[in-house]
Every structure is written in C-alpha cells, then in structure tokens.
Amino acid sequence: MNTLRLNKNIIPLSEFRASLSPLIEKLNETRDPLLLTQHGKGVAMVVDVDEFEEMRERLEVLEDIEAVRGDIAQGRVYSQEEAKARLLSRLS
C-alpha cells in the first residue's frame, strides 16, 4: 500500500464531492489513498479497488498466521508423518 502523504492526500468532503471525477482518476493513476475530512476530522478513506483487494489479501494472510500461532500455543500441531497418517485415514 502506498504511504499516506498527509500534505497531499487529505481532502475535505466538500472538495471531494465537487471534484469527484478528477480525484477518482488521480486515485486510480497513483493508487495513493485519500483521507476525507468533515469539520476538520477524518471521516473516510478512499482507496483504489486493486489496492483494497491487495490489502484484504494481506489481512487474510496475517489472520491465517495468527490462527497458526494460536494452534501452536495450544499444542495443536502434528509432525508431517502424523498429519499424513490422519489425512490418509480420513480418505479411506
């Protein structure tokens, strides 16, 4: 994901509404996320669709890693031989 550049990527919601098409075109070209503000406070992030999908994929990998860490901590691990035997027994 591209780094949020605070001096370039913060846009008031009113400006975003007024310049929607050019801002979306720029977003698609640069893939830089936009932080939308309302009354001086951040209210939403706008990201390119491809960038969003990449973020979701990275999050899924991190969630899988965390689940494996939990399994390891709980002792729910098997050697390769044990895993193969369990799999073969389920297939028979």
PDB file of N, CA, C and O in Angstrom:
ATOM      1  N   MET A   1       0.845  -1.179   0.000  1.00  0.00           N
ATOM      2  CA  MET A   1       0.000   0.000   0.000  1.00  0.00           C
ATOM      3  C   MET A   1       0.880   1.227   0.000  1.00  0.00           C
ATOM      4  O   MET A   1       1.897   1.271   0.691  1.00  0.00           O
ATOM      5  N   ASN A   2       0.497   2.209  -0.762  1.00  0.00           N
ATOM      6  CA  ASN A   2       1.242   3.455  -0.790  1.00  0.00           C
ATOM      7  C   ASN A   2       1.089   4.181   0.537  1.00  0.00           C
ATOM      8  O   ASN A   2       0.046   4.099   1.187  1.00  0.00           O
ATOM      9  N   THR A   3       2.131   4.885   0.927  1.00  0.00           N
ATOM     10  CA  THR A   3       2.123   5.623   2.176  1.00  0.00           C
ATOM     11  C   THR A   3       1.186   6.821   2.069  1.00  0.00           C
ATOM     12  O   THR A   3       1.177   7.519   1.055  1.00  0.00           O
ATOM     13  N   LEU A   4       0.411   7.053   3.101  1.00  0.00           N
ATOM     14  CA  LEU A   4      -0.470   8.204   3.136  1.00  0.00           C
ATOM     15  C   LEU A   4       0.378   9.454   3.300  1.00  0.00           C
ATOM     16  O   LEU A   4       1.065   9.619   4.308  1.00  0.00           O
ATOM     17  N   ARG A   5       0.329  10.320   2.323  1.00  0.00           N
ATOM     18  CA  ARG A   5       1.072  11.577   2.391  1.00  0.00           C
ATOM     19  C   ARG A   5       0.126  12.646   2.922  1.00  0.00           C
ATOM     20  O   ARG A   5      -0.766  13.114   2.214  1.00  0.00           O
ATOM     21  N   LEU A   6       0.333  13.018   4.159  1.00  0.00           N
ATOM     22  CA  LEU A   6      -0.620  13.903   4.817  1.00  0.00           C
ATOM     23  C   LEU A   6      -0.760  15.262   4.147  1.00  0.00           C
ATOM     24  O   LEU A   6      -1.829  15.871   4.202  1.00  0.00           O
ATOM     25  N   ASN A   7       0.296  15.742   3.520  1.00  0.00           N
ATOM     26  CA  ASN A   7       0.187  17.061   2.900  1.00  0.00           C
ATOM     27  C   ASN A   7      -0.448  17.008   1.510  1.00  0.00           C
ATOM     28  O   ASN A   7      -0.770  18.056   0.952  1.00  0.00           O
ATOM     29  N   LYS A   8      -0.636  15.819   0.936  1.00  0.00           N
ATOM     30  CA  LYS A   8      -1.201  15.708  -0.406  1.00  0.00           C
ATOM     31  C   LYS A   8      -2.527  14.967  -0.435  1.00  0.00           C
ATOM     32  O   LYS A   8      -3.303  15.154  -1.372  1.00  0.00           O
ATOM     33  N   ASN A   9      -2.806  14.156   0.527  1.00  0.00           N
ATOM     34  CA  ASN A   9      -3.913  13.225   0.408  1.00  0.00           C
ATOM     35  C   ASN A   9      -5.070  13.470   1.370  1.00  0.00           C
ATOM     36  O   ASN A   9      -5.937  12.609   1.518  1.00  0.00           O
ATOM     37  N   ILE A  10      -5.098  14.611   2.016  1.00  0.00           N
ATOM     38  CA  ILE A  10      -6.232  14.942   2.884  1.00  0.00           C
ATOM     39  C   ILE A  10      -7.101  15.938   2.139  1.00  0.00           C
ATOM     40  O   ILE A  10      -6.643  17.001   1.720  1.00  0.00           O
ATOM     41  N   ILE A  11      -8.369  15.568   1.983  1.00  0.00           N
ATOM     42  CA  ILE A  11      -9.275  16.397   1.195  1.00  0.00           C
ATOM     43  C   ILE A  11     -10.580  16.564   1.970  1.00  0.00           C
ATOM     44  O   ILE A  11     -11.156  15.580   2.432  1.00  0.00           O
ATOM     45  N   PRO A  12     -11.047  17.803   2.115  1.00  0.00           N
ATOM     46  CA  PRO A  12     -12.359  17.997   2.739  1.00  0.00           C
ATOM     47  C   PRO A  12     -13.450  17.322   1.905  1.00  0.00           C
ATOM     48  O   PRO A  12     -13.377  17.298   0.677  1.00  0.00           O
ATOM     49  N   LEU A  13     -14.431  16.792   2.566  1.00  0.00           N
ATOM     50  CA  LEU A  13     -15.517  16.090   1.901  1.00  0.00           C
ATOM     51  C   LEU A  13     -16.184  16.973   0.840  1.00  0.00           C
ATOM     52  O   LEU A  13     -16.534  16.490  -0.237  1.00  0.00           O
ATOM     53  N   SER A  14     -16.358  18.242   1.138  1.00  0.00           N
ATOM     54  CA  SER A  14     -16.988  19.155   0.170  1.00  0.00           C
ATOM     55  C   SER A  14     -16.155  19.274  -1.101  1.00  0.00           C
ATOM     56  O   SER A  14     -16.708  19.316  -2.200  1.00  0.00           O
ATOM     57  N   GLU A  15     -14.833  19.330  -0.963  1.00  0.00           N
ATOM     58  CA  GLU A  15     -13.953  19.392  -2.139  1.00  0.00           C
ATOM     59  C   GLU A  15     -14.002  18.076  -2.911  1.00  0.00           C
ATOM     60  O   GLU A  15     -13.973  18.075  -4.142  1.00  0.00           O
ATOM     61  N   PHE A  16     -14.076  16.965  -2.195  1.00  0.00           N
ATOM     62  CA  PHE A  16     -14.165  15.661  -2.849  1.00  0.00           C
ATOM     63  C   PHE A  16     -15.430  15.578  -3.690  1.00  0.00           C
ATOM     64  O   PHE A  16     -15.393  15.133  -4.837  1.00  0.00           O
ATOM     65  N   ARG A  17     -16.555  16.009  -3.115  1.00  0.00           N
ATOM     66  CA  ARG A  17     -17.823  15.984  -3.857  1.00  0.00           C
ATOM     67  C   ARG A  17     -17.744  16.867  -5.095  1.00  0.00           C
ATOM     68  O   ARG A  17     -18.231  16.490  -6.161  1.00  0.00           O
ATOM     69  N   ALA A  18     -17.132  18.041  -4.960  1.00  0.00           N
ATOM     70  CA  ALA A  18     -17.062  18.991  -6.068  1.00  0.00           C
ATOM     71  C   ALA A  18     -16.115  18.531  -7.175  1.00  0.00           C
ATOM     72  O   ALA A  18     -16.294  18.903  -8.335  1.00  0.00           O
ATOM     73  N   SER A  19     -15.109  17.724  -6.828  1.00  0.00           N
ATOM     74  CA  SER A  19     -14.085  17.302  -7.798  1.00  0.00           C
ATOM     75  C   SER A  19     -14.016  15.790  -7.911  1.00  0.00           C
ATOM     76  O   SER A  19     -12.933  15.237  -8.098  1.00  0.00           O
ATOM     77  N   LEU A  20     -15.124  15.128  -7.805  1.00  0.00           N
ATOM     78  CA  LEU A  20     -15.158  13.672  -7.722  1.00  0.00           C
ATOM     79  C   LEU A  20     -14.448  12.984  -8.883  1.00  0.00           C
ATOM     80  O   LEU A  20     -13.551  12.172  -8.653  1.00  0.00           O
ATOM     81  N   SER A  21     -14.818  13.282 -10.102  1.00  0.00           N
ATOM     82  CA  SER A  21     -14.228  12.573 -11.255  1.00  0.00           C
ATOM     83  C   SER A  21     -12.716  12.744 -11.343  1.00  0.00           C
ATOM     84  O   SER A  21     -12.007  11.744 -11.459  1.00  0.00           O
ATOM     85  N   PRO A  22     -12.188  13.979 -11.293  1.00  0.00           N
ATOM     86  CA  PRO A  22     -10.722  14.110 -11.371  1.00  0.00           C
ATOM     87  C   PRO A  22      -9.996  13.440 -10.211  1.00  0.00           C
ATOM     88  O   PRO A  22      -8.915  12.881 -10.395  1.00  0.00           O
ATOM     89  N   LEU A  23     -10.580  13.493  -9.022  1.00  0.00           N
ATOM     90  CA  LEU A  23      -9.928  12.857  -7.869  1.00  0.00           C
ATOM     91  C   LEU A  23      -9.924  11.342  -8.006  1.00  0.00           C
ATOM     92  O   LEU A  23      -8.941  10.696  -7.642  1.00  0.00           O
ATOM     93  N   ILE A  24     -10.996  10.767  -8.521  1.00  0.00           N
ATOM     94  CA  ILE A  24     -11.045   9.321  -8.725  1.00  0.00           C
ATOM     95  C   ILE A  24     -10.044   8.921  -9.806  1.00  0.00           C
ATOM     96  O   ILE A  24      -9.367   7.903  -9.663  1.00  0.00           O
ATOM     97  N   GLU A  25      -9.936   9.690 -10.873  1.00  0.00           N
ATOM     98  CA  GLU A  25      -8.942   9.408 -11.905  1.00  0.00           C
ATOM     99  C   GLU A  25      -7.531   9.439 -11.320  1.00  0.00           C
ATOM    100  O   GLU A  25      -6.720   8.555 -11.595  1.00  0.00           O
ATOM    101  N   LYS A  26      -7.243  10.460 -10.514  1.00  0.00           N
ATOM    102  CA  LYS A  26      -5.924  10.559  -9.877  1.00  0.00           C
ATOM    103  C   LYS A  26      -5.687   9.376  -8.945  1.00  0.00           C
ATOM    104  O   LYS A  26      -4.590   8.819  -8.911  1.00  0.00           O
ATOM    105  N   LEU A  27      -6.704   8.997  -8.197  1.00  0.00           N
ATOM    106  CA  LEU A  27      -6.608   7.854  -7.284  1.00  0.00           C
ATOM    107  C   LEU A  27      -6.256   6.586  -8.055  1.00  0.00           C
ATOM    108  O   LEU A  27      -5.395   5.814  -7.632  1.00  0.00           O
ATOM    109  N   ASN A  28      -6.919   6.379  -9.176  1.00  0.00           N
ATOM    110  CA  ASN A  28      -6.649   5.186  -9.985  1.00  0.00           C
ATOM    111  C   ASN A  28      -5.259   5.215 -10.599  1.00  0.00           C
ATOM    112  O   ASN A  28      -4.636   4.165 -10.757  1.00  0.00           O
ATOM    113  N   GLU A  29      -4.765   6.383 -10.947  1.00  0.00           N
ATOM    114  CA  GLU A  29      -3.427   6.508 -11.527  1.00  0.00           C
ATOM    115  C   GLU A  29      -2.334   6.297 -10.490  1.00  0.00           C
ATOM    116  O   GLU A  29      -1.392   5.538 -10.720  1.00  0.00           O
ATOM    117  N   THR A  30      -2.459   6.969  -9.347  1.00  0.00           N
ATOM    118  CA  THR A  30      -1.390   6.962  -8.343  1.00  0.00           C
ATOM    119  C   THR A  30      -1.534   5.851  -7.318  1.00  0.00           C
ATOM    120  O   THR A  30      -0.547   5.429  -6.715  1.00  0.00           O
ATOM    121  N   ARG A  31      -2.765   5.370  -7.114  1.00  0.00           N
ATOM    122  CA  ARG A  31      -3.095   4.389  -6.078  1.00  0.00           C
ATOM    123  C   ARG A  31      -2.822   4.930  -4.677  1.00  0.00           C
ATOM    124  O   ARG A  31      -2.772   4.164  -3.715  1.00  0.00           O
ATOM    125  N   ASP A  32      -2.646   6.236  -4.560  1.00  0.00           N
ATOM    126  CA  ASP A  32      -2.479   6.864  -3.246  1.00  0.00           C
ATOM    127  C   ASP A  32      -3.853   7.009  -2.594  1.00  0.00           C
ATOM    128  O   ASP A  32      -4.757   7.569  -3.212  1.00  0.00           O
ATOM    129  N   PRO A  33      -4.039   6.523  -1.367  1.00  0.00           N
ATOM    130  CA  PRO A  33      -5.334   6.658  -0.697  1.00  0.00           C
ATOM    131  C   PRO A  33      -5.639   8.112  -0.382  1.00  0.00           C
ATOM    132  O   PRO A  33      -4.733   8.933  -0.234  1.00  0.00           O
ATOM    133  N   LEU A  34      -6.916   8.419  -0.282  1.00  0.00           N
ATOM    134  CA  LEU A  34      -7.366   9.762   0.074  1.00  0.00           C
ATOM    135  C   LEU A  34      -8.048   9.703   1.435  1.00  0.00           C
ATOM    136  O   LEU A  34      -8.865   8.820   1.697  1.00  0.00           O
ATOM    137  N   LEU A  35      -7.703  10.651   2.292  1.00  0.00           N
ATOM    138  CA  LEU A  35      -8.378  10.784   3.578  1.00  0.00           C
ATOM    139  C   LEU A  35      -9.368  11.934   3.455  1.00  0.00           C
ATOM    140  O   LEU A  35      -8.980  13.075   3.203  1.00  0.00           O
ATOM    141  N   LEU A  36     -10.644  11.626   3.633  1.00  0.00           N
ATOM    142  CA  LEU A  36     -11.680  12.651   3.551  1.00  0.00           C
ATOM    143  C   LEU A  36     -11.967  13.175   4.953  1.00  0.00           C
ATOM    144  O   LEU A  36     -12.069  12.419   5.919  1.00  0.00           O
ATOM    145  N   THR A  37     -12.094  14.487   5.025  1.00  0.00           N
ATOM    146  CA  THR A  37     -12.368  15.110   6.320  1.00  0.00           C
ATOM    147  C   THR A  37     -13.701  15.841   6.278  1.00  0.00           C
ATOM    148  O   THR A  37     -14.177  16.262   5.224  1.00  0.00           O
ATOM    149  N   GLN A  38     -14.278  15.973   7.448  1.00  0.00           N
ATOM    150  CA  GLN A  38     -15.502  16.755   7.622  1.00  0.00           C
ATOM    151  C   GLN A  38     -15.367  17.492   8.940  1.00  0.00           C
ATOM    152  O   GLN A  38     -15.163  16.882   9.989  1.00  0.00           O
ATOM    153  N   HIS A  39     -15.482  18.790   8.878  1.00  0.00           N
ATOM    154  CA  HIS A  39     -15.295  19.632  10.060  1.00  0.00           C
ATOM    155  C   HIS A  39     -13.920  19.408  10.691  1.00  0.00           C
ATOM    156  O   HIS A  39     -13.772  19.432  11.913  1.00  0.00           O
ATOM    157  N   GLY A  40     -12.917  19.190   9.835  1.00  0.00           N
ATOM    158  CA  GLY A  40     -11.538  19.050  10.300  1.00  0.00           C
ATOM    159  C   GLY A  40     -11.167  17.689  10.857  1.00  0.00           C
ATOM    160  O   GLY A  40     -10.044  17.500  11.323  1.00  0.00           O
ATOM    161  N   LYS A  41     -12.089  16.737  10.817  1.00  0.00           N
ATOM    162  CA  LYS A  41     -11.817  15.399  11.348  1.00  0.00           C
ATOM    163  C   LYS A  41     -11.903  14.376  10.222  1.00  0.00           C
ATOM    164  O   LYS A  41     -12.748  14.490   9.334  1.00  0.00           O
ATOM    165  N   GLY A  42     -11.023  13.373  10.262  1.00  0.00           N
ATOM    166  CA  GLY A  42     -11.065  12.301   9.286  1.00  0.00           C
ATOM    167  C   GLY A  42     -12.352  11.506   9.422  1.00  0.00           C
ATOM    168  O   GLY A  42     -12.729  11.096  10.519  1.00  0.00           O
ATOM    169  N   VAL A  43     -13.030  11.288   8.282  1.00  0.00           N
ATOM    170  CA  VAL A  43     -14.292  10.542   8.321  1.00  0.00           C
ATOM    171  C   VAL A  43     -14.291   9.321   7.411  1.00  0.00           C
ATOM    172  O   VAL A  43     -15.094   8.409   7.606  1.00  0.00           O
ATOM    173  N   ALA A  44     -13.396   9.289   6.412  1.00  0.00           N
ATOM    174  CA  ALA A  44     -13.389   8.148   5.495  1.00  0.00           C
ATOM    175  C   ALA A  44     -12.081   8.103   4.725  1.00  0.00           C
ATOM    176  O   ALA A  44     -11.420   9.120   4.516  1.00  0.00           O
ATOM    177  N   MET A  45     -11.725   6.882   4.305  1.00  0.00           N
ATOM    178  CA  MET A  45     -10.589   6.674   3.415  1.00  0.00           C
ATOM    179  C   MET A  45     -11.142   6.186   2.092  1.00  0.00           C
ATOM    180  O   MET A  45     -12.061   5.368   2.053  1.00  0.00           O
ATOM    181  N   VAL A  46     -10.578   6.691   1.013  1.00  0.00           N
ATOM    182  CA  VAL A  46     -10.943   6.225  -0.322  1.00  0.00           C
ATOM    183  C   VAL A  46      -9.688   5.600  -0.916  1.00  0.00           C
ATOM    184  O   VAL A  46      -8.640   6.240  -1.000  1.00  0.00           O
ATOM    185  N   VAL A  47      -9.809   4.336  -1.327  1.00  0.00           N
ATOM    186  CA  VAL A  47      -8.661   3.634  -1.891  1.00  0.00           C
ATOM    187  C   VAL A  47      -9.045   3.024  -3.234  1.00  0.00           C
ATOM    188  O   VAL A  47     -10.211   2.723  -3.490  1.00  0.00           O
ATOM    189  N   ASP A  48      -8.045   2.850  -4.078  1.00  0.00           N
ATOM    190  CA  ASP A  48      -8.203   2.185  -5.357  1.00  0.00           C
ATOM    191  C   ASP A  48      -8.684   0.752  -5.123  1.00  0.00           C
ATOM    192  O   ASP A  48      -8.286   0.123  -4.143  1.00  0.00           O
ATOM    193  N   VAL A  49      -9.527   0.234  -6.001  1.00  0.00           N
ATOM    194  CA  VAL A  49     -10.086  -1.110  -5.835  1.00  0.00           C
ATOM    195  C   VAL A  49      -8.989  -2.162  -5.790  1.00  0.00           C
ATOM    196  O   VAL A  49      -9.023  -3.051  -4.938  1.00  0.00           O
ATOM    197  N   ASP A  50      -8.012  -2.078  -6.696  1.00  0.00           N
ATOM    198  CA  ASP A  50      -6.926  -3.060  -6.691  1.00  0.00           C
ATOM    199  C   ASP A  50      -6.122  -2.988  -5.394  1.00  0.00           C
ATOM    200  O   ASP A  50      -5.719  -4.012  -4.843  1.00  0.00           O
ATOM    201  N   GLU A  51      -5.898  -1.776  -4.919  1.00  0.00           N
ATOM    202  CA  GLU A  51      -5.177  -1.597  -3.658  1.00  0.00           C
ATOM    203  C   GLU A  51      -5.976  -2.207  -2.505  1.00  0.00           C
ATOM    204  O   GLU A  51      -5.408  -2.842  -1.617  1.00  0.00           O
ATOM    205  N   PHE A  52      -7.294  -2.009  -2.527  1.00  0.00           N
ATOM    206  CA  PHE A  52      -8.152  -2.569  -1.488  1.00  0.00           C
ATOM    207  C   PHE A  52      -8.087  -4.094  -1.491  1.00  0.00           C
ATOM    208  O   PHE A  52      -7.984  -4.713  -0.432  1.00  0.00           O
ATOM    209  N   GLU A  53      -8.148  -4.704  -2.678  1.00  0.00           N
ATOM    210  CA  GLU A  53      -8.060  -6.161  -2.776  1.00  0.00           C
ATOM    211  C   GLU A  53      -6.725  -6.661  -2.243  1.00  0.00           C
ATOM    212  O   GLU A  53      -6.681  -7.676  -1.549  1.00  0.00           O
ATOM    213  N   GLU A  54      -5.636  -5.963  -2.558  1.00  0.00           N
ATOM    214  CA  GLU A  54      -4.326  -6.349  -2.038  1.00  0.00           C
ATOM    215  C   GLU A  54      -4.298  -6.257  -0.515  1.00  0.00           C
ATOM    216  O   GLU A  54      -3.723  -7.118   0.151  1.00  0.00           O
ATOM    217  N   MET A  55      -4.917  -5.219   0.032  1.00  0.00           N
ATOM    218  CA  MET A  55      -4.970  -5.070   1.493  1.00  0.00           C
ATOM    219  C   MET A  55      -5.761  -6.219   2.114  1.00  0.00           C
ATOM    220  O   MET A  55      -5.362  -6.757   3.147  1.00  0.00           O
ATOM    221  N   ARG A  56      -6.883  -6.603   1.491  1.00  0.00           N
ATOM    222  CA  ARG A  56      -7.678  -7.720   2.008  1.00  0.00           C
ATOM    223  C   ARG A  56      -6.887  -9.014   1.979  1.00  0.00           C
ATOM    224  O   ARG A  56      -6.938  -9.795   2.929  1.00  0.00           O
ATOM    225  N   GLU A  57      -6.153  -9.249   0.893  1.00  0.00           N
ATOM    226  CA  GLU A  57      -5.346 -10.463   0.796  1.00  0.00           C
ATOM    227  C   GLU A  57      -4.263 -10.489   1.872  1.00  0.00           C
ATOM    228  O   GLU A  57      -4.031 -11.523   2.498  1.00  0.00           O
ATOM    229  N   ARG A  58      -3.599  -9.347   2.090  1.00  0.00           N
ATOM    230  CA  ARG A  58      -2.573  -9.288   3.135  1.00  0.00           C
ATOM    231  C   ARG A  58      -3.190  -9.529   4.506  1.00  0.00           C
ATOM    232  O   ARG A  58      -2.600 -10.213   5.342  1.00  0.00           O
ATOM    233  N   LEU A  59      -4.359  -8.977   4.737  1.00  0.00           N
ATOM    234  CA  LEU A  59      -5.040  -9.175   6.015  1.00  0.00           C
ATOM    235  C   LEU A  59      -5.398 -10.647   6.220  1.00  0.00           C
ATOM    236  O   LEU A  59      -5.248 -11.171   7.324  1.00  0.00           O
ATOM    237  N   GLU A  60      -5.868 -11.314   5.173  1.00  0.00           N
ATOM    238  CA  GLU A  60      -6.190 -12.736   5.288  1.00  0.00           C
ATOM    239  C   GLU A  60      -4.951 -13.559   5.637  1.00  0.00           C
ATOM    240  O   GLU A  60      -5.026 -14.478   6.453  1.00  0.00           O
ATOM    241  N   VAL A  61      -3.823 -13.237   5.030  1.00  0.00           N
ATOM    242  CA  VAL A  61      -2.573 -13.947   5.345  1.00  0.00           C
ATOM    243  C   VAL A  61      -2.207 -13.720   6.812  1.00  0.00           C
ATOM    244  O   VAL A  61      -1.847 -14.662   7.517  1.00  0.00           O
ATOM    245  N   LEU A  62      -2.298 -12.472   7.269  1.00  0.00           N
ATOM    246  CA  LEU A  62      -1.976 -12.180   8.669  1.00  0.00           C
ATOM    247  C   LEU A  62      -2.923 -12.896   9.626  1.00  0.00           C
ATOM    248  O   LEU A  62      -2.495 -13.367  10.679  1.00  0.00           O
ATOM    249  N   GLU A  63      -4.208 -12.983   9.271  1.00  0.00           N
ATOM    250  CA  GLU A  63      -5.158 -13.706  10.108  1.00  0.00           C
ATOM    251  C   GLU A  63      -4.823 -15.195  10.152  1.00  0.00           C
ATOM    252  O   GLU A  63      -4.926 -15.828  11.203  1.00  0.00           O
ATOM    253  N   ASP A  64      -4.419 -15.755   9.002  1.00  0.00           N
ATOM    254  CA  ASP A  64      -4.014 -17.168   8.973  1.00  0.00           C
ATOM    255  C   ASP A  64      -2.790 -17.399   9.852  1.00  0.00           C
ATOM    256  O   ASP A  64      -2.724 -18.383  10.588  1.00  0.00           O
ATOM    257  N   ILE A  65      -1.825 -16.492   9.772  1.00  0.00           N
ATOM    258  CA  ILE A  65      -0.622 -16.618  10.603  1.00  0.00           C
ATOM    259  C   ILE A  65      -0.992 -16.567  12.071  1.00  0.00           C
ATOM    260  O   ILE A  65      -0.466 -17.344  12.868  1.00  0.00           O
ATOM    261  N   GLU A  66      -1.885 -15.669  12.441  1.00  0.00           N
ATOM    262  CA  GLU A  66      -2.296 -15.556  13.837  1.00  0.00           C
ATOM    263  C   GLU A  66      -3.022 -16.828  14.295  1.00  0.00           C
ATOM    264  O   GLU A  66      -2.834 -17.278  15.426  1.00  0.00           O
ATOM    265  N   ALA A  67      -3.847 -17.400  13.420  1.00  0.00           N
ATOM    266  CA  ALA A  67      -4.540 -18.646  13.770  1.00  0.00           C
ATOM    267  C   ALA A  67      -3.533 -19.773  13.990  1.00  0.00           C
ATOM    268  O   ALA A  67      -3.679 -20.558  14.927  1.00  0.00           O
ATOM    269  N   VAL A  68      -2.524 -19.857  13.144  1.00  0.00           N
ATOM    270  CA  VAL A  68      -1.490 -20.886  13.297  1.00  0.00           C
ATOM    271  C   VAL A  68      -0.729 -20.673  14.596  1.00  0.00           C
ATOM    272  O   VAL A  68      -0.424 -21.634  15.302  1.00  0.00           O
ATOM    273  N   ARG A  69      -0.421 -19.427  14.916  1.00  0.00           N
ATOM    274  CA  ARG A  69       0.266 -19.146  16.188  1.00  0.00           C
ATOM    275  C   ARG A  69      -0.559 -19.648  17.371  1.00  0.00           C
ATOM    276  O   ARG A  69      -0.023 -20.221  18.319  1.00  0.00           O
ATOM    277  N   GLY A  70      -1.880 -19.423  17.299  1.00  0.00           N
ATOM    278  CA  GLY A  70      -2.763 -19.910  18.357  1.00  0.00           C
ATOM    279  C   GLY A  70      -2.746 -21.423  18.450  1.00  0.00           C
ATOM    280  O   GLY A  70      -2.712 -21.983  19.545  1.00  0.00           O
ATOM    281  N   ASP A  71      -2.770 -22.090  17.292  1.00  0.00           N
ATOM    282  CA  ASP A  71      -2.706 -23.556  17.282  1.00  0.00           C
ATOM    283  C   ASP A  71      -1.408 -24.041  17.900  1.00  0.00           C
ATOM    284  O   ASP A  71      -1.407 -24.989  18.686  1.00  0.00           O
ATOM    285  N   ILE A  72      -0.311 -23.400  17.553  1.00  0.00           N
ATOM    286  CA  ILE A  72       0.985 -23.792  18.109  1.00  0.00           C
ATOM    287  C   ILE A  72       1.000 -23.587  19.622  1.00  0.00           C
ATOM    288  O   ILE A  72       1.465 -24.450  20.366  1.00  0.00           O
ATOM    289  N   ALA A  73       0.493 -22.452  20.068  1.00  0.00           N
ATOM    290  CA  ALA A  73       0.466 -22.160  21.509  1.00  0.00           C
ATOM    291  C   ALA A  73      -0.385 -23.167  22.267  1.00  0.00           C
ATOM    292  O   ALA A  73      -0.084 -23.493  23.415  1.00  0.00           O
ATOM    293  N   GLN A  74      -1.452 -23.668  21.631  1.00  0.00           N
ATOM    294  CA  GLN A  74      -2.340 -24.635  22.277  1.00  0.00           C
ATOM    295  C   GLN A  74      -1.873 -26.078  22.085  1.00  0.00           C
ATOM    296  O   GLN A  74      -2.516 -27.013  22.561  1.00  0.00           O
ATOM    297  N   GLY A  75      -0.759 -26.251  21.391  1.00  0.00           N
ATOM    298  CA  GLY A  75      -0.236 -27.598  21.185  1.00  0.00           C
ATOM    299  C   GLY A  75      -0.966 -28.378  20.113  1.00  0.00           C
ATOM    300  O   GLY A  75      -0.826 -29.598  20.035  1.00  0.00           O
ATOM    301  N   ARG A  76      -1.741 -27.698  19.287  1.00  0.00           N
ATOM    302  CA  ARG A  76      -2.487 -28.372  18.216  1.00  0.00           C
ATOM    303  C   ARG A  76      -1.619 -28.438  16.960  1.00  0.00           C
ATOM    304  O   ARG A  76      -1.929 -27.815  15.944  1.00  0.00           O
ATOM    305  N   VAL A  77      -0.541 -29.192  17.043  1.00  0.00           N
ATOM    306  CA  VAL A  77       0.383 -29.353  15.916  1.00  0.00           C
ATOM    307  C   VAL A  77       0.674 -30.835  15.736  1.00  0.00           C
ATOM    308  O   VAL A  77       0.595 -31.613  16.686  1.00  0.00           O
ATOM    309  N   TYR A  78       1.007 -31.215  14.527  1.00  0.00           N
ATOM    310  CA  TYR A  78       1.316 -32.603  14.202  1.00  0.00           C
ATOM    311  C   TYR A  78       2.604 -32.642  13.392  1.00  0.00           C
ATOM    312  O   TYR A  78       2.912 -31.712  12.646  1.00  0.00           O
ATOM    313  N   SER A  79       3.334 -33.705  13.545  1.00  0.00           N
ATOM    314  CA  SER A  79       4.502 -33.907  12.693  1.00  0.00           C
ATOM    315  C   SER A  79       3.991 -34.207  11.283  1.00  0.00           C
ATOM    316  O   SER A  79       2.806 -34.473  11.086  1.00  0.00           O
ATOM    317  N   GLN A  80       4.884 -34.161  10.323  1.00  0.00           N
ATOM    318  CA  GLN A  80       4.496 -34.449   8.948  1.00  0.00           C
ATOM    319  C   GLN A  80       3.943 -35.866   8.834  1.00  0.00           C
ATOM    320  O   GLN A  80       2.960 -36.100   8.130  1.00  0.00           O
ATOM    321  N   GLU A  81       4.576 -36.805   9.525  1.00  0.00           N
ATOM    322  CA  GLU A  81       4.119 -38.186   9.479  1.00  0.00           C
ATOM    323  C   GLU A  81       2.719 -38.322  10.082  1.00  0.00           C
ATOM    324  O   GLU A  81       1.865 -39.010   9.523  1.00  0.00           O
ATOM    325  N   GLU A  82       2.481 -37.659  11.236  1.00  0.00           N
ATOM    326  CA  GLU A  82       1.169 -37.715  11.874  1.00  0.00           C
ATOM    327  C   GLU A  82       0.095 -37.088  10.979  1.00  0.00           C
ATOM    328  O   GLU A  82      -1.002 -37.629  10.840  1.00  0.00           O
ATOM    329  N   ALA A  83       0.423 -35.947  10.376  1.00  0.00           N
ATOM    330  CA  ALA A  83      -0.543 -35.265   9.508  1.00  0.00           C
ATOM    331  C   ALA A  83      -0.882 -36.140   8.308  1.00  0.00           C
ATOM    332  O   ALA A  83      -2.046 -36.233   7.919  1.00  0.00           O
ATOM    333  N   LYS A  84       0.121 -36.777   7.721  1.00  0.00           N
ATOM    334  CA  LYS A  84      -0.105 -37.651   6.562  1.00  0.00           C
ATOM    335  C   LYS A  84      -0.984 -38.828   6.959  1.00  0.00           C
ATOM    336  O   LYS A  84      -1.918 -39.171   6.234  1.00  0.00           O
ATOM    337  N   ALA A  85      -0.702 -39.450   8.094  1.00  0.00           N
ATOM    338  CA  ALA A  85      -1.490 -40.587   8.560  1.00  0.00           C
ATOM    339  C   ALA A  85      -2.944 -40.178   8.815  1.00  0.00           C
ATOM    340  O   ALA A  85      -3.865 -40.910   8.452  1.00  0.00           O
ATOM    341  N   ARG A  86      -3.152 -39.021   9.434  1.00  0.00           N
ATOM    342  CA  ARG A  86      -4.512 -38.547   9.709  1.00  0.00           C
ATOM    343  C   ARG A  86      -5.272 -38.280   8.414  1.00  0.00           C
ATOM    344  O   ARG A  86      -6.448 -38.624   8.294  1.00  0.00           O
ATOM    345  N   LEU A  87      -4.601 -37.672   7.455  1.00  0.00           N
ATOM    346  CA  LEU A  87      -5.228 -37.372   6.173  1.00  0.00           C
ATOM    347  C   LEU A  87      -5.590 -38.657   5.439  1.00  0.00           C
ATOM    348  O   LEU A  87      -6.698 -38.789   4.920  1.00  0.00           O
ATOM    349  N   LEU A  88      -4.654 -39.603   5.397  1.00  0.00           N
ATOM    350  CA  LEU A  88      -4.915 -40.870   4.723  1.00  0.00           C
ATOM    351  C   LEU A  88      -6.059 -41.645   5.382  1.00  0.00           C
ATOM    352  O   LEU A  88      -6.849 -42.294   4.696  1.00  0.00           O
ATOM    353  N   SER A  89      -6.145 -41.576   6.711  1.00  0.00           N
ATOM    354  CA  SER A  89      -7.221 -42.285   7.406  1.00  0.00           C
ATOM    355  C   SER A  89      -8.576 -41.657   7.086  1.00  0.00           C
ATOM    356  O   SER A  89      -9.584 -42.361   7.023  1.00  0.00           O
ATOM    357  N   ARG A  90      -8.606 -40.374   6.890  1.00  0.00           N
ATOM    358  CA  ARG A  90      -9.882 -39.701   6.537  1.00  0.00           C
ATOM    359  C   ARG A  90     -10.289 -40.010   5.102  1.00  0.00           C
ATOM    360  O   ARG A  90     -11.479 -40.041   4.786  1.00  0.00           O
ATOM    361  N   LEU A  91      -9.315 -40.237   4.237  1.00  0.00           N
ATOM    362  CA  LEU A  91      -9.620 -40.522   2.830  1.00  0.00           C
ATOM    363  C   LEU A  91     -10.068 -41.958   2.616  1.00  0.00           C
ATOM    364  O   LEU A  91     -10.709 -42.258   1.609  1.00  0.00           O
ATOM    365  N   SER A  92      -9.742 -42.858   3.551  1.00  0.00           N
ATOM    366  CA  SER A  92     -10.114 -44.263   3.356  1.00  0.00           C
ATOM    367  C   SER A  92     -11.522 -44.547   3.820  1.00  0.00           C
ATOM    368  O   SER A  92     -11.986 -45.683   3.724  1.00  0.00           O
TER     369      SER A  92
END
